Amino acid sequence: MSEEEDQFDGFLAEVVEVPRVRTGIFGEAEHVMCKILQGKDKGRVIRRNMVGFVKVGDYVRLPDTTREAKPIRAR
């Protein structure tokens, strides 16, 4: 095996919902619902914070599937 094949690229996930909830100190991040397509958590939908332009149907690589963003609630 070459060195490139040994590298871990993360878990492939598909963006299934972008509820347009902004978070972060300056509102730079958005909540995104991602469906895991690989690994032991395959099929699970988790909430992550992402910076940048994302839309439903995009594929992203997540470094891990254990961290999940907390839901934002109104006070």
PyMOL Python script that loads the backbone (N, CA, C, O; Angstrom):
from pymol import cmd

cmd.read_pdbstr("""\
ATOM      1  N   MET A   1       0.830  -1.178   0.000  1.00  0.00           N
ATOM      2  CA  MET A   1       0.000   0.000   0.000  1.00  0.00           C
ATOM      3  C   MET A   1       0.878   1.246   0.000  1.00  0.00           C
ATOM      4  O   MET A   1       1.897   1.311   0.687  1.00  0.00           O
ATOM      5  N   SER A   2       0.468   2.206  -0.768  1.00  0.00           N
ATOM      6  CA  SER A   2       1.220   3.448  -0.810  1.00  0.00           C
ATOM      7  C   SER A   2       0.799   4.343   0.356  1.00  0.00           C
ATOM      8  O   SER A   2      -0.187   4.076   1.043  1.00  0.00           O
ATOM      9  N   GLU A   3       1.562   5.398   0.559  1.00  0.00           N
ATOM     10  CA  GLU A   3       1.269   6.330   1.649  1.00  0.00           C
ATOM     11  C   GLU A   3      -0.060   7.043   1.429  1.00  0.00           C
ATOM     12  O   GLU A   3      -0.759   7.351   2.394  1.00  0.00           O
ATOM     13  N   GLU A   4      -0.422   7.311   0.171  1.00  0.00           N
ATOM     14  CA  GLU A   4      -1.677   7.995  -0.124  1.00  0.00           C
ATOM     15  C   GLU A   4      -2.877   7.137   0.253  1.00  0.00           C
ATOM     16  O   GLU A   4      -3.894   7.671   0.694  1.00  0.00           O
ATOM     17  N   GLU A   5      -2.784   5.820   0.091  1.00  0.00           N
ATOM     18  CA  GLU A   5      -3.897   4.937   0.423  1.00  0.00           C
ATOM     19  C   GLU A   5      -4.071   4.801   1.927  1.00  0.00           C
ATOM     20  O   GLU A   5      -5.171   4.497   2.387  1.00  0.00           O
ATOM     21  N   ASP A   6      -3.007   5.019   2.714  1.00  0.00           N
ATOM     22  CA  ASP A   6      -3.072   4.889   4.161  1.00  0.00           C
ATOM     23  C   ASP A   6      -3.674   6.114   4.834  1.00  0.00           C
ATOM     24  O   ASP A   6      -4.064   6.031   5.998  1.00  0.00           O
ATOM     25  N   GLN A   7      -3.761   7.233   4.152  1.00  0.00           N
ATOM     26  CA  GLN A   7      -4.269   8.451   4.759  1.00  0.00           C
ATOM     27  C   GLN A   7      -5.773   8.364   4.970  1.00  0.00           C
ATOM     28  O   GLN A   7      -6.504   7.842   4.128  1.00  0.00           O
ATOM     29  N   PHE A   8      -6.220   8.882   6.102  1.00  0.00           N
ATOM     30  CA  PHE A   8      -7.648   8.919   6.414  1.00  0.00           C
ATOM     31  C   PHE A   8      -8.209  10.247   5.954  1.00  0.00           C
ATOM     32  O   PHE A   8      -7.732  11.300   6.376  1.00  0.00           O
ATOM     33  N   ASP A   9      -9.215  10.215   5.094  1.00  0.00           N
ATOM     34  CA  ASP A   9      -9.803  11.433   4.538  1.00  0.00           C
ATOM     35  C   ASP A   9     -11.072  11.863   5.248  1.00  0.00           C
ATOM     36  O   ASP A   9     -11.646  12.895   4.900  1.00  0.00           O
ATOM     37  N   GLY A  10     -11.519  11.114   6.218  1.00  0.00           N
ATOM     38  CA  GLY A  10     -12.747  11.467   6.914  1.00  0.00           C
ATOM     39  C   GLY A  10     -13.911  10.634   6.415  1.00  0.00           C
ATOM     40  O   GLY A  10     -13.753   9.742   5.581  1.00  0.00           O
ATOM     41  N   PHE A  11     -15.074  10.942   6.942  1.00  0.00           N
ATOM     42  CA  PHE A  11     -16.293  10.223   6.590  1.00  0.00           C
ATOM     43  C   PHE A  11     -17.094  11.034   5.593  1.00  0.00           C
ATOM     44  O   PHE A  11     -17.296  12.234   5.781  1.00  0.00           O
ATOM     45  N   LEU A  12     -17.553  10.386   4.532  1.00  0.00           N
ATOM     46  CA  LEU A  12     -18.351  11.052   3.515  1.00  0.00           C
ATOM     47  C   LEU A  12     -19.763  11.254   4.050  1.00  0.00           C
ATOM     48  O   LEU A  12     -20.352  10.340   4.627  1.00  0.00           O
ATOM     49  N   ALA A  13     -20.302  12.456   3.857  1.00  0.00           N
ATOM     50  CA  ALA A  13     -21.656  12.779   4.306  1.00  0.00           C
ATOM     51  C   ALA A  13     -22.340  13.638   3.253  1.00  0.00           C
ATOM     52  O   ALA A  13     -21.688  14.387   2.525  1.00  0.00           O
ATOM     53  N   GLU A  14     -23.649  13.522   3.181  1.00  0.00           N
ATOM     54  CA  GLU A  14     -24.448  14.309   2.250  1.00  0.00           C
ATOM     55  C   GLU A  14     -25.292  15.308   3.039  1.00  0.00           C
ATOM     56  O   GLU A  14     -25.889  14.957   4.056  1.00  0.00           O
ATOM     57  N   VAL A  15     -25.337  16.535   2.573  1.00  0.00           N
ATOM     58  CA  VAL A  15     -26.152  17.565   3.221  1.00  0.00           C
ATOM     59  C   VAL A  15     -27.606  17.313   2.843  1.00  0.00           C
ATOM     60  O   VAL A  15     -27.960  17.328   1.664  1.00  0.00           O
ATOM     61  N   VAL A  16     -28.460  17.078   3.864  1.00  0.00           N
ATOM     62  CA  VAL A  16     -29.870  16.784   3.605  1.00  0.00           C
ATOM     63  C   VAL A  16     -30.793  17.939   3.989  1.00  0.00           C
ATOM     64  O   VAL A  16     -31.941  17.986   3.546  1.00  0.00           O
ATOM     65  N   GLU A  17     -30.307  18.863   4.804  1.00  0.00           N
ATOM     66  CA  GLU A  17     -31.131  20.011   5.197  1.00  0.00           C
ATOM     67  C   GLU A  17     -30.230  21.150   5.653  1.00  0.00           C
ATOM     68  O   GLU A  17     -29.238  20.936   6.351  1.00  0.00           O
ATOM     69  N   VAL A  18     -30.589  22.358   5.249  1.00  0.00           N
ATOM     70  CA  VAL A  18     -29.913  23.565   5.714  1.00  0.00           C
ATOM     71  C   VAL A  18     -30.997  24.480   6.277  1.00  0.00           C
ATOM     72  O   VAL A  18     -31.618  25.243   5.537  1.00  0.00           O
ATOM     73  N   PRO A  19     -31.223  24.401   7.600  1.00  0.00           N
ATOM     74  CA  PRO A  19     -32.335  25.156   8.180  1.00  0.00           C
ATOM     75  C   PRO A  19     -32.107  26.664   8.299  1.00  0.00           C
ATOM     76  O   PRO A  19     -32.966  27.358   8.843  1.00  0.00           O
ATOM     77  N   ARG A  20     -31.018  27.180   7.826  1.00  0.00           N
ATOM     78  CA  ARG A  20     -30.713  28.618   7.842  1.00  0.00           C
ATOM     79  C   ARG A  20     -30.665  29.186   9.257  1.00  0.00           C
ATOM     80  O   ARG A  20     -31.125  30.302   9.501  1.00  0.00           O
ATOM     81  N   VAL A  21     -30.114  28.426  10.172  1.00  0.00           N
ATOM     82  CA  VAL A  21     -29.861  28.895  11.525  1.00  0.00           C
ATOM     83  C   VAL A  21     -28.394  29.266  11.593  1.00  0.00           C
ATOM     84  O   VAL A  21     -27.526  28.417  11.391  1.00  0.00           O
ATOM     85  N   ARG A  22     -28.113  30.520  11.874  1.00  0.00           N
ATOM     86  CA  ARG A  22     -26.737  30.990  11.902  1.00  0.00           C
ATOM     87  C   ARG A  22     -26.219  30.975  13.323  1.00  0.00           C
ATOM     88  O   ARG A  22     -26.959  31.237  14.272  1.00  0.00           O
ATOM     89  N   THR A  23     -24.934  30.664  13.461  1.00  0.00           N
ATOM     90  CA  THR A  23     -24.308  30.591  14.766  1.00  0.00           C
ATOM     91  C   THR A  23     -22.884  31.126  14.661  1.00  0.00           C
ATOM     92  O   THR A  23     -22.443  31.520  13.581  1.00  0.00           O
ATOM     93  N   GLY A  24     -22.187  31.138  15.751  1.00  0.00           N
ATOM     94  CA  GLY A  24     -20.841  31.697  15.775  1.00  0.00           C
ATOM     95  C   GLY A  24     -20.888  33.110  16.329  1.00  0.00           C
ATOM     96  O   GLY A  24     -21.960  33.709  16.415  1.00  0.00           O
ATOM     97  N   ILE A  25     -19.760  33.634  16.697  1.00  0.00           N
ATOM     98  CA  ILE A  25     -19.694  34.963  17.294  1.00  0.00           C
ATOM     99  C   ILE A  25     -20.230  36.022  16.335  1.00  0.00           C
ATOM    100  O   ILE A  25     -20.934  36.942  16.753  1.00  0.00           O
ATOM    101  N   PHE A  26     -19.899  35.895  15.058  1.00  0.00           N
ATOM    102  CA  PHE A  26     -20.322  36.882  14.072  1.00  0.00           C
ATOM    103  C   PHE A  26     -21.387  36.350  13.127  1.00  0.00           C
ATOM    104  O   PHE A  26     -21.686  36.996  12.123  1.00  0.00           O
ATOM    105  N   GLY A  27     -21.964  35.199  13.416  1.00  0.00           N
ATOM    106  CA  GLY A  27     -22.975  34.612  12.545  1.00  0.00           C
ATOM    107  C   GLY A  27     -22.399  34.024  11.283  1.00  0.00           C
ATOM    108  O   GLY A  27     -23.083  33.959  10.261  1.00  0.00           O
ATOM    109  N   GLU A  28     -21.147  33.591  11.334  1.00  0.00           N
ATOM    110  CA  GLU A  28     -20.464  33.106  10.139  1.00  0.00           C
ATOM    111  C   GLU A  28     -20.715  31.633   9.844  1.00  0.00           C
ATOM    112  O   GLU A  28     -20.424  31.174   8.740  1.00  0.00           O
ATOM    113  N   ALA A  29     -21.246  30.884  10.799  1.00  0.00           N
ATOM    114  CA  ALA A  29     -21.466  29.452  10.620  1.00  0.00           C
ATOM    115  C   ALA A  29     -22.967  29.163  10.539  1.00  0.00           C
ATOM    116  O   ALA A  29     -23.790  29.916  11.061  1.00  0.00           O
ATOM    117  N   GLU A  30     -23.303  28.052   9.871  1.00  0.00           N
ATOM    118  CA  GLU A  30     -24.692  27.637   9.744  1.00  0.00           C
ATOM    119  C   GLU A  30     -24.842  26.215  10.263  1.00  0.00           C
ATOM    120  O   GLU A  30     -23.927  25.400  10.153  1.00  0.00           O
ATOM    121  N   HIS A  31     -26.013  25.928  10.832  1.00  0.00           N
ATOM    122  CA  HIS A  31     -26.352  24.554  11.180  1.00  0.00           C
ATOM    123  C   HIS A  31     -26.661  23.816   9.889  1.00  0.00           C
ATOM    124  O   HIS A  31     -27.359  24.344   9.024  1.00  0.00           O
ATOM    125  N   VAL A  32     -26.149  22.601   9.752  1.00  0.00           N
ATOM    126  CA  VAL A  32     -26.394  21.782   8.573  1.00  0.00           C
ATOM    127  C   VAL A  32     -26.690  20.366   9.045  1.00  0.00           C
ATOM    128  O   VAL A  32     -25.989  19.841   9.909  1.00  0.00           O
ATOM    129  N   MET A  33     -27.719  19.748   8.486  1.00  0.00           N
ATOM    130  CA  MET A  33     -28.038  18.363   8.794  1.00  0.00           C
ATOM    131  C   MET A  33     -27.361  17.486   7.741  1.00  0.00           C
ATOM    132  O   MET A  33     -27.597  17.646   6.544  1.00  0.00           O
ATOM    133  N   CYS A  34     -26.519  16.556   8.199  1.00  0.00           N
ATOM    134  CA  CYS A  34     -25.733  15.709   7.300  1.00  0.00           C
ATOM    135  C   CYS A  34     -26.076  14.244   7.523  1.00  0.00           C
ATOM    136  O   CYS A  34     -26.190  13.792   8.663  1.00  0.00           O
ATOM    137  N   LYS A  35     -26.240  13.505   6.435  1.00  0.00           N
ATOM    138  CA  LYS A  35     -26.470  12.059   6.508  1.00  0.00           C
ATOM    139  C   LYS A  35     -25.136  11.367   6.237  1.00  0.00           C
ATOM    140  O   LYS A  35     -24.521  11.579   5.192  1.00  0.00           O
ATOM    141  N   ILE A  36     -24.692  10.539   7.182  1.00  0.00           N
ATOM    142  CA  ILE A  36     -23.411   9.841   7.071  1.00  0.00           C
ATOM    143  C   ILE A  36     -23.550   8.721   6.041  1.00  0.00           C
ATOM    144  O   ILE A  36     -24.493   7.932   6.103  1.00  0.00           O
ATOM    145  N   LEU A  37     -22.613   8.653   5.097  1.00  0.00           N
ATOM    146  CA  LEU A  37     -22.669   7.659   4.032  1.00  0.00           C
ATOM    147  C   LEU A  37     -21.628   6.558   4.183  1.00  0.00           C
ATOM    148  O   LEU A  37     -21.648   5.595   3.417  1.00  0.00           O
ATOM    149  N   GLN A  38     -20.718   6.670   5.148  1.00  0.00           N
ATOM    150  CA  GLN A  38     -19.648   5.694   5.339  1.00  0.00           C
ATOM    151  C   GLN A  38     -19.440   5.423   6.816  1.00  0.00           C
ATOM    152  O   GLN A  38     -19.846   6.213   7.668  1.00  0.00           O
ATOM    153  N   GLY A  39     -18.808   4.307   7.108  1.00  0.00           N
ATOM    154  CA  GLY A  39     -18.386   4.011   8.466  1.00  0.00           C
ATOM    155  C   GLY A  39     -19.458   3.364   9.314  1.00  0.00           C
ATOM    156  O   GLY A  39     -20.511   2.961   8.820  1.00  0.00           O
ATOM    157  N   LYS A  40     -19.165   3.271  10.615  1.00  0.00           N
ATOM    158  CA  LYS A  40     -20.073   2.574  11.536  1.00  0.00           C
ATOM    159  C   LYS A  40     -21.381   3.312  11.756  1.00  0.00           C
ATOM    160  O   LYS A  40     -22.377   2.692  12.129  1.00  0.00           O
ATOM    161  N   ASP A  41     -21.406   4.620  11.535  1.00  0.00           N
ATOM    162  CA  ASP A  41     -22.620   5.423  11.716  1.00  0.00           C
ATOM    163  C   ASP A  41     -23.377   5.651  10.412  1.00  0.00           C
ATOM    164  O   ASP A  41     -24.145   6.607  10.306  1.00  0.00           O
ATOM    165  N   LYS A  42     -23.174   4.796   9.429  1.00  0.00           N
ATOM    166  CA  LYS A  42     -23.809   4.947   8.121  1.00  0.00           C
ATOM    167  C   LYS A  42     -25.324   5.040   8.273  1.00  0.00           C
ATOM    168  O   LYS A  42     -25.936   4.217   8.955  1.00  0.00           O
ATOM    169  N   GLY A  43     -25.933   6.052   7.632  1.00  0.00           N
ATOM    170  CA  GLY A  43     -27.368   6.255   7.680  1.00  0.00           C
ATOM    171  C   GLY A  43     -27.819   7.218   8.767  1.00  0.00           C
ATOM    172  O   GLY A  43     -28.964   7.669   8.751  1.00  0.00           O
ATOM    173  N   ARG A  44     -26.951   7.538   9.699  1.00  0.00           N
ATOM    174  CA  ARG A  44     -27.291   8.456  10.791  1.00  0.00           C
ATOM    175  C   ARG A  44     -27.282   9.897  10.287  1.00  0.00           C
ATOM    176  O   ARG A  44     -26.438  10.265   9.470  1.00  0.00           O
ATOM    177  N   VAL A  45     -28.205  10.700  10.767  1.00  0.00           N
ATOM    178  CA  VAL A  45     -28.261  12.113  10.405  1.00  0.00           C
ATOM    179  C   VAL A  45     -27.831  12.919  11.625  1.00  0.00           C
ATOM    180  O   VAL A  45     -28.409  12.791  12.704  1.00  0.00           O
ATOM    181  N   ILE A  46     -26.799  13.758  11.435  1.00  0.00           N
ATOM    182  CA  ILE A  46     -26.292  14.571  12.541  1.00  0.00           C
ATOM    183  C   ILE A  46     -26.292  16.045  12.149  1.00  0.00           C
ATOM    184  O   ILE A  46     -26.312  16.388  10.967  1.00  0.00           O
ATOM    185  N   ARG A  47     -26.270  16.897  13.148  1.00  0.00           N
ATOM    186  CA  ARG A  47     -26.234  18.350  12.950  1.00  0.00           C
ATOM    187  C   ARG A  47     -24.793  18.807  13.133  1.00  0.00           C
ATOM    188  O   ARG A  47     -24.160  18.480  14.137  1.00  0.00           O
ATOM    189  N   ARG A  48     -24.272  19.563  12.168  1.00  0.00           N
ATOM    190  CA  ARG A  48     -22.921  20.111  12.274  1.00  0.00           C
ATOM    191  C   ARG A  48     -22.957  21.587  11.939  1.00  0.00           C
ATOM    192  O   ARG A  48     -23.850  22.052  11.232  1.00  0.00           O
ATOM    193  N   ASN A  49     -21.985  22.318  12.449  1.00  0.00           N
ATOM    194  CA  ASN A  49     -21.809  23.725  12.092  1.00  0.00           C
ATOM    195  C   ASN A  49     -20.815  23.793  10.952  1.00  0.00           C
ATOM    196  O   ASN A  49     -19.747  23.185  11.025  1.00  0.00           O
ATOM    197  N   MET A  50     -21.147  24.517   9.905  1.00  0.00           N
ATOM    198  CA  MET A  50     -20.253  24.651   8.752  1.00  0.00           C
ATOM    199  C   MET A  50     -20.126  26.107   8.362  1.00  0.00           C
ATOM    200  O   MET A  50     -21.074  26.885   8.468  1.00  0.00           O
ATOM    201  N   VAL A  51     -18.940  26.458   7.911  1.00  0.00           N
ATOM    202  CA  VAL A  51     -18.659  27.804   7.442  1.00  0.00           C
ATOM    203  C   VAL A  51     -18.541  27.745   5.929  1.00  0.00           C
ATOM    204  O   VAL A  51     -17.886  26.854   5.390  1.00  0.00           O
ATOM    205  N   GLY A  52     -19.165  28.676   5.251  1.00  0.00           N
ATOM    206  CA  GLY A  52     -19.094  28.717   3.802  1.00  0.00           C
ATOM    207  C   GLY A  52     -20.442  28.418   3.180  1.00  0.00           C
ATOM    208  O   GLY A  52     -21.447  28.268   3.875  1.00  0.00           O
ATOM    209  N   PHE A  53     -20.446  28.334   1.861  1.00  0.00           N
ATOM    210  CA  PHE A  53     -21.687  28.106   1.130  1.00  0.00           C
ATOM    211  C   PHE A  53     -21.949  26.613   1.024  1.00  0.00           C
ATOM    212  O   PHE A  53     -21.136  25.870   0.474  1.00  0.00           O
ATOM    213  N   VAL A  54     -23.076  26.182   1.547  1.00  0.00           N
ATOM    214  CA  VAL A  54     -23.508  24.784   1.421  1.00  0.00           C
ATOM    215  C   VAL A  54     -24.976  24.774   1.018  1.00  0.00           C
ATOM    216  O   VAL A  54     -25.742  25.672   1.366  1.00  0.00           O
ATOM    217  N   LYS A  55     -25.346  23.747   0.282  1.00  0.00           N
ATOM    218  CA  LYS A  55     -26.736  23.599  -0.127  1.00  0.00           C
ATOM    219  C   LYS A  55     -27.104  22.124  -0.059  1.00  0.00           C
ATOM    220  O   LYS A  55     -26.230  21.261   0.022  1.00  0.00           O
ATOM    221  N   VAL A  56     -28.376  21.844  -0.091  1.00  0.00           N
ATOM    222  CA  VAL A  56     -28.865  20.474  -0.031  1.00  0.00           C
ATOM    223  C   VAL A  56     -28.325  19.702  -1.238  1.00  0.00           C
ATOM    224  O   VAL A  56     -28.382  20.179  -2.371  1.00  0.00           O
ATOM    225  N   GLY A  57     -27.804  18.511  -0.975  1.00  0.00           N
ATOM    226  CA  GLY A  57     -27.249  17.679  -2.039  1.00  0.00           C
ATOM    227  C   GLY A  57     -25.732  17.714  -2.117  1.00  0.00           C
ATOM    228  O   GLY A  57     -25.135  16.879  -2.796  1.00  0.00           O
ATOM    229  N   ASP A  58     -25.096  18.659  -1.438  1.00  0.00           N
ATOM    230  CA  ASP A  58     -23.636  18.721  -1.423  1.00  0.00           C
ATOM    231  C   ASP A  58     -23.068  17.553  -0.627  1.00  0.00           C
ATOM    232  O   ASP A  58     -23.693  17.071   0.318  1.00  0.00           O
ATOM    233  N   TYR A  59     -21.883  17.104  -1.014  1.00  0.00           N
ATOM    234  CA  TYR A  59     -21.167  16.071  -0.271  1.00  0.00           C
ATOM    235  C   TYR A  59     -20.012  16.729   0.470  1.00  0.00           C
ATOM    236  O   TYR A  59     -19.300  17.567  -0.084  1.00  0.00           O
ATOM    237  N   VAL A  60     -19.835  16.341   1.725  1.00  0.00           N
ATOM    238  CA  VAL A  60     -18.765  16.897   2.549  1.00  0.00           C
ATOM    239  C   VAL A  60     -18.027  15.749   3.228  1.00  0.00           C
ATOM    240  O   VAL A  60     -18.560  14.649   3.372  1.00  0.00           O
ATOM    241  N   ARG A  61     -16.803  16.022   3.638  1.00  0.00           N
ATOM    242  CA  ARG A  61     -16.020  15.065   4.409  1.00  0.00           C
ATOM    243  C   ARG A  61     -15.954  15.557   5.842  1.00  0.00           C
ATOM    244  O   ARG A  61     -15.520  16.680   6.099  1.00  0.00           O
ATOM    245  N   LEU A  62     -16.381  14.723   6.772  1.00  0.00           N
ATOM    246  CA  LEU A  62     -16.344  15.069   8.183  1.00  0.00           C
ATOM    247  C   LEU A  62     -15.190  14.328   8.850  1.00  0.00           C
ATOM    248  O   LEU A  62     -15.006  13.136   8.605  1.00  0.00           O
ATOM    249  N   PRO A  63     -14.417  15.003   9.679  1.00  0.00           N
ATOM    250  CA  PRO A  63     -13.288  14.335  10.336  1.00  0.00           C
ATOM    251  C   PRO A  63     -13.728  13.266  11.322  1.00  0.00           C
ATOM    252  O   PRO A  63     -13.019  12.281  11.525  1.00  0.00           O
ATOM    253  N   ASP A  64     -14.891  13.449  11.937  1.00  0.00           N
ATOM    254  CA  ASP A  64     -15.430  12.424  12.828  1.00  0.00           C
ATOM    255  C   ASP A  64     -16.947  12.552  12.877  1.00  0.00           C
ATOM    256  O   ASP A  64     -17.514  13.568  12.477  1.00  0.00           O
ATOM    257  N   THR A  65     -17.591  11.502  13.376  1.00  0.00           N
ATOM    258  CA  THR A  65     -19.046  11.503  13.428  1.00  0.00           C
ATOM    259  C   THR A  65     -19.560  11.547  14.861  1.00  0.00           C
ATOM    260  O   THR A  65     -20.767  11.464  15.086  1.00  0.00           O
ATOM    261  N   THR A  66     -18.664  11.675  15.827  1.00  0.00           N
ATOM    262  CA  THR A  66     -19.082  11.670  17.222  1.00  0.00           C
ATOM    263  C   THR A  66     -19.507  13.055  17.705  1.00  0.00           C
ATOM    264  O   THR A  66     -20.365  13.170  18.580  1.00  0.00           O
ATOM    265  N   ARG A  67     -18.917  14.098  17.142  1.00  0.00           N
ATOM    266  CA  ARG A  67     -19.289  15.454  17.562  1.00  0.00           C
ATOM    267  C   ARG A  67     -20.548  15.880  16.834  1.00  0.00           C
ATOM    268  O   ARG A  67     -20.686  15.674  15.628  1.00  0.00           O
ATOM    269  N   GLU A  68     -21.457  16.472  17.575  1.00  0.00           N
ATOM    270  CA  GLU A  68     -22.686  16.980  16.987  1.00  0.00           C
ATOM    271  C   GLU A  68     -22.991  18.335  17.611  1.00  0.00           C
ATOM    272  O   GLU A  68     -22.837  18.520  18.818  1.00  0.00           O
ATOM    273  N   ALA A  69     -23.422  19.277  16.785  1.00  0.00           N
ATOM    274  CA  ALA A  69     -23.745  20.621  17.277  1.00  0.00           C
ATOM    275  C   ALA A  69     -25.023  20.576  18.087  1.00  0.00           C
ATOM    276  O   ALA A  69     -25.947  19.824  17.776  1.00  0.00           O
ATOM    277  N   LYS A  70     -25.065  21.384  19.123  1.00  0.00           N
ATOM    278  CA  LYS A  70     -26.280  21.475  19.941  1.00  0.00           C
ATOM    279  C   LYS A  70     -27.320  22.319  19.206  1.00  0.00           C
ATOM    280  O   LYS A  70     -26.969  23.271  18.509  1.00  0.00           O
ATOM    281  N   PRO A  71     -28.591  21.970  19.360  1.00  0.00           N
ATOM    282  CA  PRO A  71     -29.626  22.793  18.710  1.00  0.00           C
ATOM    283  C   PRO A  71     -29.677  24.183  19.325  1.00  0.00           C
ATOM    284  O   PRO A  71     -29.467  24.338  20.528  1.00  0.00           O
ATOM    285  N   ILE A  72     -29.955  25.199  18.508  1.00  0.00           N
ATOM    286  CA  ILE A  72     -30.065  26.566  18.982  1.00  0.00           C
ATOM    287  C   ILE A  72     -31.517  26.833  19.322  1.00  0.00           C
ATOM    288  O   ILE A  72     -32.407  26.638  18.495  1.00  0.00           O
ATOM    289  N   ARG A  73     -31.746  27.276  20.530  1.00  0.00           N
ATOM    290  CA  ARG A  73     -33.106  27.538  21.013  1.00  0.00           C
ATOM    291  C   ARG A  73     -33.254  29.023  21.308  1.00  0.00           C
ATOM    292  O   ARG A  73     -32.298  29.685  21.711  1.00  0.00           O
ATOM    293  N   ALA A  74     -34.450  29.535  21.106  1.00  0.00           N
ATOM    294  CA  ALA A  74     -34.736  30.933  21.445  1.00  0.00           C
ATOM    295  C   ALA A  74     -34.870  31.057  22.956  1.00  0.00           C
ATOM    296  O   ALA A  74     -35.349  30.138  23.620  1.00  0.00           O
ATOM    297  N   ARG A  75     -34.448  32.186  23.492  1.00  0.00           N
ATOM    298  CA  ARG A  75     -34.549  32.403  24.936  1.00  0.00           C
ATOM    299  C   ARG A  75     -35.895  32.908  25.336  1.00  0.00           C
ATOM    300  O   ARG A  75     -36.141  33.141  26.520  1.00  0.00           O
TER     301      ARG A  75
END
""", "prot")
cmd.dss("prot")
cmd.show_as("cartoon", "prot")
cmd.util.cbc("prot")
cmd.orient("prot")
